[in-house]
Structures are given as C-alpha cells and as structure tokens.
Amino acid sequence: MSITIKKIARDLNLAVSTVSKALADSHEISEQTKKRVLDYADQLNYVRNTYASNLKKKRTGNIAVVVPEVADSYFSTAINGIEAVAQQKNYHVIIYITHEDQSREASIVREFRSGRVDGVLMSVSSGKNTTTHLQERSQSNIPLVFFDRVCDDIEAPTVTTDDLESGYKATELLIKRGCKSVAFLGMTENLSIIRDRLNGYKKAMVDNGLDINEDLIISGGIDESVIIESLSALLTSASRPIGIIGSTEKLATLVYVVCKKLSLQIPDDVRVIGFSNMGIASLLSPPLTTITQPAFEMGKAAATILFKNLEGKKADAGIVKAVIGSLLHERGSVGGENV
Amino acid sequence: MSITIKKIARDLNLAVSTVSKALADSHEISEQTKKRVLDYADQLNYVRNTYASNLKKKRTGNIAVVVPEVADSYFSTAINGIEAVAQQKNYHVIIYITHEDQSREASIVREFRSGRVDGVLMSVSSGKNTTTHLQERSQSNIPLVFFDRVCDDIEAPTVTTDDLESGYKATELLIKRGCKSVAFLGMTENLSIIRDRLNGYKKAMVDNGLDINEDLIISGGIDESVIIESLSALLTSASRPIGIIGSTEKLATLVYVVCKKLSLQIPDDVRVIGFSNMGIASLLSPPLTTITQPAFEMGKAAATILFKNLEGKKADAGIVKAVIGSLLHERGSVGGENV
C-alpha cells in the first residue's frame, strides 16, 4: 500500500479501498468520486503509471478484438456483444482492423507477444493461407478465442455458426423458388466460413439432383471491381432466373448493384440470398432475404470463454467449440411461391 | 546496442540495422526476414518487451481512435482514412467505442493519462454536456485531434465538414420540392455537428420565409423506440408531403422504417434527406438522397495533423481547424421536379 493512497484517503475522507478502486478505474466507484480522487492525486503528483504497474501485475486491463473490417454489420454487432461482457468485467476492448491483409494481421499479432493485452478475440483475415503468423501467437501464451472466421491449424476455443446448414438452407430455398441455376459467390475458399457455406451449397445441389457447375462458383476476392466484372459476366450468360448466394454482406449488395447496372430485375431475373446482419435489409429494393448470424450472441459467447480462461476457470477439460444457429429471414429478393 | 542484437545479426548474416528494424516491426523489412529474426530471437530467449522498452522511449507505436460507434458508415470510412496514414508511419491504430456513453468515454480517456498511446483522434459521444472528463486529457499532454464531432471547450485541432451549409442545402432542396413543412430530426443539441446542421436548417427556413416550428425539431436521443414513437406522432399529424432531414444515418433509415409501418409513401407523402455515407443508399426503396461527408479524407486529414504534432512539426502557429466540404447526392427520396 503506497503512502500516497493512504494520504489521499485521509485528506478526502474516503476509505483506502475506495481510493484504490478509484485509481484502478473500477466500475464500483462513481464518476464523481473517481474525478475527485484523480484530481487530488494529480495535485500530489501521484503518477498512476498503469503501464509500469501493469508490468508488475502482468495485467493490462485490455482485451483485443482483431477483425478484418468493421464496415460489415456482422462484425460491428459481434463487437457490441464482446463489449457487453467486457464492460461487466471492467475491461477495455481495443479493436484492430486487418483489412483482410495478412501482413497487417501478422504485425498486430506480433505486438501481442510483447504483452499489450491480456487476451485476444479474433476473426481471421482472408488471404493466401499461411497461418505461420498466427502460430507465433501460441508462443506468447496469451489466451485466444476465435469467433466466426476460425483458423483450423491453431488449437483454440472457437465460436461459430452453422455455416454448412445455412448454405444448404439458402441453396434449397432458391431451388424451390424455381431458379434454373444457382450460383455461389464466395470471397476465398481459404476462409473456414466460406468453405463451410460452399459445402452446404454443394450438398444441397447434389441432394436435389442438380449438377455442381464450377462456373457457378465464384471466388471473387476482395477487389470490388473484379467481383463486379465476374458477376456481370455470370449474369449476362446464365439462364434466368438465376439464384445467387452472396456469402458475405458486401457480395450480396454487389449483386443488387450489378443487376441495377444491367437492368435485371430482382426477383424476376435474379433471386438473391445474402449472409448479412444489416438492419436495413428489409428496406432494400426489393427487401433482401438474409441468413442472419447470431452476431451479438457469438461476440458474447466468445468473450465469456475468453474471460473464463483469463480467470483460470476453464469451462471444461477440452477446447470449447461453441456453435450457435443462424436464422433465415425470407424477404422479397427470392420471389414468391414455391414452384 | 544490445549484445543480443549483434549476435542475431552475426548469426543470421544480416545487418545490425536490419535486425533492429525487424525487432521494431518496421515496414521496411520483409515479413520473411521479420519472422526469421523473431524466431531466432525467441530461441535466444531475447524478450522484446515493447512494453518495457516503450516506457523508456516514451513511444508506444499506437494511436487511438475514439468513436461513438463503428456501425455508422461515416465512422468506419473515417477509420479507413486514419489507417491509411498510420500504416505509412508504421503505427498501429487501436479503436475504442464509447457507445455514446460519456462514462465509458471518461474511462477510456483516463486510460490515456497513463501513456498507453502516443496520440488520440476523437469524435465525441453525445450525452449530457459535461466536458470535464475530456479536460482531464489536457493534463496528459498526449496530442489530440478532434474529427467530425468536436468539443468546443477544449483547445485542439479539429477536422470537420461544412455542417451548417449542408443543413441549409438539404432544407432548401426539400422546400423547393414542395414540402408543406420540413422537420429536422436530430439526436441531441449538445453535439456540435447536430447543432450546426440544425442552424443551417433554421437559416434556410427563415431565408425562404418559413416559420420555425419547434414541434418540427425532434431531438430523439439514441433510444430507437423513443425515436420511432416521436416520428410516428409527427408523421400522423403533419400536413403532407412533409420533408424530413435525418441528421444521422440511423435517423434517416428510421424514417423509412416508420413510413413502411404507417404505409406512407416516400417521396409522395414523405420526402427524406439523410446525412449518410452508406454505400447502399442508392439501393434503398426509394434511393435515399444523402449529404455525404468526405469521411475518408477527414480521417486522413485528422491523422496527418496528429502525426505532424507527434513529430514536433506543428503545421502552423495556431490551432489547425480544417473544414472539408460535403456533397449532396440527389436521389429518389426527395421526389421529382421543383415546384
């Protein structure tokens, strides 16, 4: 116990534990009291060097969330779920964006080796495939939980959704709605979730007696102009109505963009289902049918597992693999009655 | 120069400067070389404790971005602009979300006092009005730049857009399109940008010989159900067609939601303009007319000013106040020809 903390407590007529908690920014202490304590501590030139004191305690009070982007509503919602848990634990959530760039991802993960955060929640970026940069993480011993986009080569708890089943359901609905062909618009087959959704698509095609045509499986990458070009080529050549599964929010909205450009009508010429958590899916023209992931719940679940690990309470002996189901919201973009 | 760095350089047949840069995660060094150096350093039990070494150097290699949310396309785009600059400077960007909660904001800002980041870019949260929690920051001497939502009470560089002119232009367009009344949907008048947009609205009303009716100025806060209720009341009572300015993206889309619920047609019954950077504004039914802020450029400008301050190169003697113009994108939601 430092002499300064005792002095602050005495001079402000507060309990030592209150001062100590106020200096640690505990949620148990009111903003007003925190301010009083901190201001007085400043007067006394008491430097609360969290940095230095954390080096001693080996606790930073931060958890990191590493995501490919925040412009996608899945990630922004999942982050909200993570923050709901972190706030209760009095932790700050700091967010790093990789922009689907594995070398940025590597640089961020490398930083964790030097102990900037207590734990990491991660949804991996797409990109070539090498996972060496993530394996470095294991050497750092910082608890890690993957959510949504997992890395199979690394042993860590995962929180995912039923991507295979969702891909299956989406494909089946488009077949039922009389699409002459069904296309799958992926981003990269290197990504666990895209692979699973694609496998669901393939299974539904086979189960419904349809051939799998590789020309209808488009891995567009992340370059928007390339995706638009591939989509335009597909939509001008395919027999219509064609069904399209956009395996990400961005890809689904690009189908709308290209249809508009080519004057194709949704759902008459093209029927679309997108994996998306967009609040305004129902305001699009026509409203977009979505597979909606339980983003908030997934964020919460992943954070809960992470904090269990941080607190040394392993949920169970093995590695946790939580799977939470997605929901299919049917809207105008798939057309009317089954055929 | 540590003995270990020399040993690593000798054993791996690299220049000492290369090893040093690789250990500092410089962008000048290839991923491959970095990995080689780091792996070998690990073998030698060389602990690159950035944490400890940064305490000495007083440099963390991080800048913080503090924003109310990331689900709004303005903020996600501005962050991309910030990251474009930070990456060149070999800095990590770490993002903190306040969720429009001033006590979270206070807690985040308080953390900066203890030297976790080298500089801060901030868009303040809405909320009551007290800025004491931000004033604490001044005591920390960490360079700070405000973007978009500024705090007038604190002397710091700002990057904003022409909110007053934009509010004026939006209002004038709705008047020209024959709206019998024009409503302004704000969030809180405590926020600089909302206040400026509202002032633009008021000025346009007066300049066009229209009365300012306080019933048409709605400060909805951030509770969605409250906003929906106020909007429903407004839309059932107002003389139509009514023009509505949604001063945030969320508010503009809520106008669509409420119109749908009340079976009101946009643009026949209700004409809407929203402040929004949504890529899919043109895909809504009908396409949303937007005031689009130069979000990416604003992020870039703010980060550039921050790095100038970090590098000790003040752009000029006074405090920089950069203003970048927004664009009005006219789409179906305001109806056809002028009346």
Interface residues (C-beta under 8 A of the other chain):
Chain A: D25 E31 K34 K35 L38 D42 R48 N49 T50 Y51 A52 N54 L55 G61 E69 V70 A71 S73 S76 T77 I79 N80 E83 Q87 H92 V93 I94 I95 Y96 I97 H99 S103 R104 A106 S107 I108 R110 E111 R113 S114 G115 R116 T132 H133 E136 Q139 T253 Y256 V257 K260 G279 I280 S282 L283 L284 S285 P286 P287
Chain B: D25 E31 K34 K35 L38 D42 R48 N49 T50 Y51 A52 N54 L55 G61 E69 V70 A71 S73 S76 T77 I79 N80 E83 Q87 H92 V93 I94 I95 Y96 I97 H99 S103 R104 A106 S107 I108 R110 E111 R113 S114 G115 R116 T132 H133 E136 Q139 T253 Y256 V257 K260 G279 I280 S282 L283 L284 S285 P286 P287
